[in-house]
């Protein structure tokens, strides 16, 4: 009986330590994803098409009202095109950023943002970003952007 209680106590201790470690890892992962988003917004506001494309994984894709863009070359061109058009001197401000983990190595980052300074007027967007953790690093593999206003 005493052995059984010791085993159960040990099991509970190990489970509690594992749960605490998971929460710490999750907090660190969420912080890394939020930092990535903040960097992406800053690079976006510099109108740096190449810098933005480099933030996507090599097999990443981006879907917007302007089309479907796969790979960094197409993603860079999609940003260059908008920066040479209505978004030439615009600025993006993230209003809401939500992070949700689908698995331990797949995260969904949803963003509501406001764009001002566009030649065609202000707008609001909703973006869904999928990140995959590869070799310990979070990589942006997909973005879906829709205009909400």
Secondary structure, 3 states (H helix, E strand, C coil): CHHHHHHHHHHHHHHHHHHHHHHHHHHHHHHHHHHHHHHHHHHHHCCCHHHHHHCEEEEEEEEECCEEEEHHHHHHHHHHHHHCCCCCCCEEEEEEEEEEEEECCEEEEEEEEEEECCCCCCEEEEEEEEEEEECCEEEEEEEEEEECC
